[in-house]
Amino acid sequence: MNPTNIETMFMDETMNWFASRTNDMFLLMDDTGLIKYVNPTFEKILHIPFSKMINKSFLDFIHNEDTAKTTEHLLHFQKDREFRPFTSQCKRVDGTYNLVHWDTAEITKQGWIRTIGHLVENDKEKKNESALNNNWRNNFLDFTDGAGEKLLLDITKNITEVISLYDIKQNKFLFISPSFERFWGVSIDAIYQGSAIFLDKLQEKDREKFIDLFHNPSRFPREIEFQLKGKEEAEARWIRMKAILTADENGTPNRLVSISQDITDVKKRDTLMSKWENSGVVGQLAAGIAHEVRNPLTAVKGFVQLLAQETGNKYSEIILSELERIGAILNEFLMLAKPQQEIKMEKRNINKILKEVAAFIKPEALLNKVDIIVDPDKSLPFVNCEAKQIKQVIINLIKNAIEAMPAGGKIHIKTHTAHNGYAAIEVKDEGVGISKERLERLGEPFYSNKEKGMGLGLMVSKKIIKNHKGTITFSSEEGRGTTALILLPPVIDVGHGSLRRRGDRCNLPN
């Protein structure tokens, strides 16, 4: 079938479907006031079939009291005049009358009159309905001319959602909007030839409900969510599809109109929010446990130290080392659980902080055959920071880098001034690297790149840098190592009535 014919048929069926389901009364008359078309809502309200109204004068269905008003406002309506909404009593088949508010009217190219109205039950409803809906009713009238159909076609061609029309009897798609190819990675022509290709793109768990949606349509709107396969697991995409069943003139279901949208980002956000909510609950619980554990832990450390002095037990140092590690983990839990508190910021030399960290952790690095190389930028601006917390972040990054190089290697720590004036710190290793999927999840609650661990270190680091109004990002290439980049805002002074960045630089002595 010619694509143009398909689009025209799609527009015609969409308009018929809309006209049959709207609660508004649609009326088309010729220039003498003879009825040429009414929609199903009009028939339903008056209880008169269209066959009994066609080519009859519209005034035959108007109460005598409202004939003059209807003639003036509607039948004598001129193209260059603004339509004035009014109400009239419309005659039902049983001789009773319904009050109808006529909201808008327009003269067609042929000189005919088309108008839209709605059933009024009270004056308040009439006023509210007219005020709220008059604008879209005026726009809707355009759809009976070619301009309206063109507008709808332009919309389907440019929106990101996928709109489709499926023929239930023929078991094939009659229309699919262009954004389909971006969603599914399959050409529209291929789907027109055979819709079975859909199933190849679906995750196996979603195939049954997708088939059920099209083969067992419901007269009520249905909505499903499913995943499309990607080249890699991380590229899988979530789609939400809503389907609406349409019927022919005999009331027999014949078409399924569906609208699909990509909700991958929504799913990721919901998952992350859920994790953060869980981490908040667990964090509070962990804080309570940490406080309870720290007291006996302090006592145990004291007794182990006494025992070491009295007996000289060679295992005492190992025990104390592990107790220190437990204490560090408890402190990380407390750091996450504590609400944001005022941080005591001081103007600090980042290069000096890095030099102190490198000296502190050098023994551990040497034990693991790792060299730490610091390359400071002497023109680096000063920053306002809490030195202990920044040290904690750098130590955590260096330890992660050491663990990423079990056979040893080099860690490069470099500073420079970023293009936005921020102080930049790079920590780069020569380890195994991190896959794209894992890289995107670094810093998530309870996610660790290591076989053992809870991901607390990076969570704490991200929180610290965020509290310093900075950012921390990671880049990696499998087999070539990982780089952590920290950006911290420079010190800002108030001078000469305006804000300006401090010109002081972090010059280290040789």
C-alpha positions in Angstrom: 0.0 0.0 0.0 1.3 3.5 -0.9 2.6 5.2 2.3 0.6 8.4 1.4 -2.6 6.2 1.3 -1.7 4.6 4.6 -1.2 8.0 6.2 -4.5 9.3 4.8 -6.3 6.2 6.0 -4.7 6.6 9.4 -5.8 10.2 9.6 -9.4 9.3 8.6 -9.6 6.5 11.1 -8.1 8.6 13.9 -10.6 11.4 13.2 -13.6 9.0 13.1 -12.3 7.4 16.3 -12.0 10.8 18.0 -15.4 12.0 16.8 -17.1 8.9 18.1 -15.5 9.1 21.6 -15.7 12.8 22.4 -18.4 14.1 24.7 -18.9 17.1 22.4 -21.7 17.4 19.8 -20.4 18.0 16.3 -22.7 19.4 13.6 -22.1 20.2 9.9 -24.8 22.1 7.9 -24.9 23.5 4.4 -25.4 27.3 3.8 -29.2 26.9 4.0 -29.1 25.1 7.4 -29.7 21.6 6.2 -27.9 18.9 8.3 -25.1 17.1 6.5 -23.3 15.4 9.3 -23.6 14.8 13.1 -21.3 12.7 15.2 -22.4 9.7 17.4 -22.5 11.9 20.5 -25.1 14.2 18.8 -27.2 11.2 18.0 -26.9 9.8 21.5 -28.0 13.0 23.2 -31.0 13.6 21.0 -31.8 9.8 20.7 -32.2 10.4 17.0 -30.2 8.4 14.4 -28.3 10.4 11.7 -30.4 8.9 9.0 -33.4 10.7 10.5 -31.6 14.0 10.5 -29.7 14.2 7.2 -30.9 16.9 4.9 -33.4 18.1 7.5 -33.3 21.7 8.7 -31.4 22.2 11.9 -34.2 24.5 13.1 -36.6 21.5 13.1 -34.7 20.3 16.2 -34.7 23.7 18.0 -37.4 24.9 20.4 -39.6 27.7 19.1 -38.4 30.0 21.8 -34.8 29.7 20.5 -35.4 29.7 16.8 -34.6 33.4 16.3 -31.5 33.2 18.5 -30.2 30.2 16.7 -30.8 31.8 13.3 -29.0 35.0 14.3 -26.0 33.4 16.0 -25.5 30.3 13.8 -27.4 30.3 10.5 -26.5 33.9 9.8 -23.0 33.6 11.0 -20.6 35.3 8.7 -17.0 34.2 8.0 -15.5 37.6 8.9 -17.4 37.8 12.2 -16.4 36.5 15.6 -18.7 33.7 16.8 -20.7 34.4 19.9 -21.4 31.3 22.0 -25.0 30.7 23.0 -27.4 28.1 24.4 -30.5 26.6 22.8 -33.0 23.9 23.6 -32.6 20.9 21.2 -35.6 18.5 20.7 -35.2 14.9 21.5 -37.1 12.0 19.8 -39.6 11.8 22.7 -40.5 15.5 22.4 -38.5 16.7 25.5 -35.6 19.1 25.2 -31.9 19.2 26.2 -30.1 22.4 26.8 -27.0 22.6 24.6 -24.3 25.2 24.7 -22.8 26.0 21.3 -19.2 26.9 21.9 -17.8 27.7 18.5 -18.5 27.7 14.8 -16.7 28.2 11.5 -17.4 28.6 7.9 -15.8 25.9 5.6 -14.2 26.5 2.3 -17.5 25.4 0.7 -19.5 27.9 2.6 -21.0 25.3 5.0 -21.3 25.8 8.7 -19.7 23.5 11.3 -20.1 23.9 15.0 -19.4 22.2 18.3 -21.5 22.2 21.4 -22.0 20.2 24.6 -24.8 19.2 26.8 -25.4 21.6 29.7 -26.8 20.4 33.1 -26.4 23.7 35.0 -25.3 27.3 34.3 -22.1 26.9 36.4 -21.0 23.9 34.4 -21.8 25.7 31.1 -19.6 28.7 32.0 -16.7 26.6 33.2 -16.8 24.2 30.2 -16.9 27.1 27.7 -14.0 29.0 29.3 -11.8 25.9 29.6 -12.3 24.1 26.3 -13.1 26.8 23.8 -9.5 27.0 22.6 -9.0 23.4 21.7 -12.4 23.1 20.1 -11.5 25.9 17.7 -8.3 24.0 16.9 -10.1 20.8 16.4 -12.3 22.2 13.7 -9.3 22.6 11.5 -9.1 18.8 11.2 -12.0 18.6 8.8 -9.9 20.3 6.2 -6.5 19.2 4.8 -4.6 21.5 7.0 -5.6 19.7 10.1 -4.5 16.3 8.7 -1.2 17.8 7.6 -0.6 19.1 11.1 -1.3 15.7 12.7 1.0 14.1 10.2 3.8 16.6 11.0 3.3 15.9 14.7 3.7 12.1 14.2 6.8 12.6 12.1 8.6 14.8 14.7 7.6 13.6 18.1 9.9 11.1 19.9 7.1 8.7 20.8 6.1 6.0 18.4 2.5 6.0 17.1 1.2 2.9 15.3 -2.0 1.6 13.8 -2.5 -2.2 13.8 -5.1 -4.1 11.9 -6.5 -7.0 14.1 -8.1 -9.0 11.3 -5.2 -8.8 8.8 -2.7 -9.2 11.7 -0.4 -6.4 10.3 0.6 -2.8 10.9 -1.0 -0.2 8.7 0.9 2.8 10.0 4.0 3.4 12.1 5.5 6.8 12.8 9.2 7.5 11.8 10.6 7.5 15.4 10.0 3.7 15.4 13.4 3.1 13.7 15.2 4.9 16.5 13.4 2.9 19.1 13.7 -0.5 17.7 16.7 -0.3 15.3 14.6 -1.9 12.5 13.3 -0.3 9.3 9.6 0.5 9.1 9.5 -1.3 5.7 10.6 -4.5 7.4 7.8 -4.3 9.9 5.2 -3.7 7.1 6.4 -6.9 5.5 6.2 -9.0 8.6 5.6 -8.0 12.3 7.2 -11.1 13.7 10.5 -9.3 13.7 9.2 -7.5 16.8 9.8 -10.6 18.9 13.5 -10.9 18.0 14.0 -7.5 19.6 12.2 -8.2 22.9 13.6 -9.6 26.1 12.3 -13.2 26.3 10.4 -12.4 29.6 8.4 -9.7 27.8 7.3 -11.6 24.6 4.2 -13.2 26.0 2.6 -10.0 27.3 3.5 -8.2 24.1 1.8 -10.8 22.0 -1.2 -10.8 24.3 -1.6 -7.1 23.9 -2.1 -7.4 20.1 -3.9 -10.8 19.9 -6.2 -10.3 22.8 -7.1 -6.6 22.7 -9.3 -5.2 25.4 -12.1 -2.6 24.9 -10.4 -0.7 27.8 -7.0 1.1 27.3 -4.1 -1.2 28.2 -0.6 -0.3 29.2 2.5 -2.5 29.3 6.2 -2.0 29.9 8.9 -4.1 28.3 12.6 -4.1 27.5 14.3 -4.0 24.1 17.6 -5.9 23.6 20.8 -3.9 23.2 24.2 -5.0 21.9 25.2 -5.2 25.5 23.2 -5.6 28.7 23.8 -1.9 29.6 22.2 -0.8 26.4 18.8 -2.5 27.0 16.0 0.0 26.8 12.7 0.2 28.7 9.6 1.0 26.6 6.1 1.9 27.9 3.3 1.2 25.4 -0.4 2.2 25.7 -2.9 0.6 23.3 -6.5 1.8 22.5 -9.0 -0.4 20.7 -11.1 1.1 17.9 -14.2 -0.3 16.1 -15.8 -0.1 12.7 -19.3 1.4 12.0 -20.9 -1.9 13.2 -19.1 -1.7 16.6 -16.7 -4.6 15.7 -13.2 -4.1 17.0 -10.8 -3.7 14.0 -7.9 -1.5 14.9 -5.4 -1.0 17.7 -3.9 2.4 18.1 -0.7 2.4 20.2 1.6 5.0 21.6 5.1 4.0 22.9 7.7 6.1 24.8 11.2 5.4 25.9 11.3 5.3 29.8 14.8 4.0 30.2 16.0 7.2 32.0 12.9 7.1 34.2 13.6 3.5 35.2 17.2 4.2 36.0 16.2 7.2 38.1 13.6 5.2 40.0 16.1 2.4 40.7 18.7 4.8 41.9 16.2 6.7 44.1 15.1 3.4 45.6 18.7 2.5 46.4 19.2 5.9 48.0 16.1 5.5 50.0 17.2 2.1 51.2 20.7 3.4 51.9 19.1 6.1 54.1 17.2 3.6 56.2 20.2 1.3 56.3 22.5 4.2 57.1 20.4 5.2 60.1 20.4 1.7 61.3 24.2 1.4 60.7 24.8 4.6 62.6 23.0 3.1 65.7 25.0 -0.1 65.4 28.2 1.8 64.9 27.7 3.8 68.1 27.0 0.5 69.9 30.0 -1.2 68.5 32.6 1.6 69.0 32.5 1.5 72.8 33.4 -2.2 73.2 35.8 -1.9 70.3 37.7 0.8 72.2 37.9 -1.5 75.2 39.1 -4.5 73.1 41.9 -2.3 71.6 43.0 -1.2 75.0 43.2 -4.8 76.4 45.0 -6.0 73.2 47.6 -3.3 73.7 48.1 -4.2 77.4 48.3 -7.9 76.4 51.0 -7.1 73.8 53.1 -5.3 76.4 52.8 -8.1 78.9 53.3 -11.1 76.6 54.9 -9.7 73.5 52.5 -11.8 71.4 53.4 -11.6 67.7 49.7 -11.6 66.7 48.9 -8.5 68.6 49.9 -6.1 65.8 47.7 -8.0 63.4 44.7 -7.9 65.8 45.2 -4.2 66.3 45.5 -3.6 62.6 42.2 -5.3 61.9 40.5 -3.4 64.8 41.7 -0.2 63.2 40.1 -1.3 59.9 36.8 -2.1 61.7 37.0 1.4 63.2 37.5 3.0 59.8 34.5 1.1 58.4 32.3 2.3 61.3 33.5 5.9 60.7 32.4 5.6 57.0 29.0 4.4 58.1 28.7 7.4 60.4 29.8 9.7 57.7 27.0 8.6 55.4 24.4 8.5 58.1 25.1 12.0 59.6 23.0 14.9 58.1 25.0 17.6 56.4 26.7 19.7 59.1 28.6 22.9 58.8 32.1 22.2 57.5 35.0 24.3 58.8 36.5 25.6 55.5 40.0 27.0 55.3 42.1 28.3 52.4 44.4 25.4 51.7 47.2 24.5 49.3 46.0 21.4 47.5 49.5 20.5 46.3 50.7 20.5 49.9 47.8 18.2 50.9 48.6 15.8 48.1 52.3 15.7 49.1 51.3 14.8 52.7 49.0 12.1 51.5 51.6 10.6 49.2 54.2 10.5 52.1 51.6 8.9 54.4 50.6 6.1 52.1 54.0 5.5 50.5 54.9 2.5 52.8 51.7 0.7 51.9 52.3 1.4 48.2 55.8 0.1 48.3 54.6 -3.2 49.9 52.4 -3.6 46.9 55.2 -2.7 44.4 53.4 0.6 43.5 55.2 3.9 42.8 53.3 7.1 43.5 54.3 10.0 41.3 53.0 13.5 42.2 53.1 16.1 39.4 51.9 19.4 41.0 50.9 22.5 39.0 52.6 25.4 40.8 50.1 27.9 39.5 47.2 25.9 41.0 44.7 28.2 42.8 44.0 27.9 46.5 40.7 26.3 47.5 38.5 26.5 50.6 38.3 23.0 52.0 38.3 20.8 55.1 41.8 19.3 54.7 41.1 16.0 56.6 38.2 15.2 54.4 40.1 15.9 51.2 42.9 13.7 52.4 40.3 11.0 53.1 39.1 11.2 49.5 42.6 11.0 48.0 43.6 8.1 50.3 40.5 6.2 49.2 41.3 6.8 45.5 44.9 5.7 46.0 43.9 2.5 47.8 41.5 1.7 45.1 44.3 2.2 42.5 46.7 0.0 44.4 44.1 -2.8 44.6 43.5 -2.4 40.8 47.2 -3.3 40.2 47.9 -6.6 41.9 51.1 -7.0 40.0 52.3 -3.4 40.9 52.6 -0.4 38.7 52.5 3.4 38.9 49.9 5.9 40.3 50.1 9.4 38.8 48.7 12.2 40.8 48.6 15.4 38.8 47.1 18.9 39.5 46.2 21.6 37.0 43.8 24.5 36.6 40.7 23.6 34.7 39.2 25.8 31.9 36.6 27.1 34.3 39.2 28.2 36.8 38.6 25.2 39.2 41.5 23.3 40.8 41.7 19.9 39.2 43.2 16.8 40.8 43.8 13.7 38.7 44.5 10.2 40.2 45.4 7.8 37.4 46.4 4.1 37.7 47.7 1.5 35.3 45.3 -1.2 36.4 42.9 -3.5 34.6 40.4 -0.7 34.0 36.6 -0.8 34.5 33.9 -1.8 32.0 31.5 0.9 30.7 28.6 -0.8 32.6 30.4 -0.8 35.9 31.8 2.7 35.4 28.3 4.2 35.2 27.4 2.6 38.5 30.4 3.8 40.6 29.3 5.6 43.6 25.8 4.0 43.7 24.7 2.8 47.2 26.0 -0.8 47.9 27.8 -1.1 44.5 31.5 -2.0 44.5 33.8 -2.7 41.7 35.7 -5.1 43.9 34.7 -8.7 44.6 34.4 -7.8 48.3 33.1 -4.5 49.5 30.0 -2.4 49.9 31.0 0.6 47.8 31.1 2.8 50.9 34.4 4.4 50.1 33.2 6.0 46.8 29.9 7.0 48.4 31.7 8.8 51.1 34.1 10.4 48.6 31.3 11.7 46.4 29.5 13.1 49.4 32.6 14.9 50.6 33.3 16.5 47.2 29.7 17.5 46.8 29.8 19.2 50.2 32.8 21.1 48.9 30.7 22.3 45.9 33.0 20.3 43.6 32.6 17.2 41.3 34.3 13.9 41.0 34.1 11.8 37.8 35.7 8.7 36.5 37.0 7.6 33.1 38.5 4.2 32.3 39.6 1.9 29.5 39.7 -1.8 30.1 43.3 -3.0 30.2 44.7 0.6 30.4 43.7 1.9 33.8 41.3 4.3 35.4 41.4 8.1 36.0 39.6 9.9 38.8 39.1 13.7 38.2 38.2 16.0 41.1 37.3 19.6 40.4 37.1 22.1 43.4 36.2 25.7 43.2 39.0 28.2 43.8 39.0 30.8 46.6 36.9 33.8 45.8 37.7 37.2 47.3 35.6 40.3 47.3 37.5 43.2 45.9 36.7 46.6 44.4 33.0 46.0 44.8 32.8 42.8 42.8 33.5 39.1 43.1 36.8 37.9 41.6 38.9 34.8 41.8 41.9 35.0 44.1 45.2 35.2 42.2 47.2 33.4 44.9 48.8 30.2 43.6 50.0 27.0 45.3 53.7 27.4 45.0 55.5 24.5 46.7 59.1 24.8 47.9 61.6 22.7 46.0 
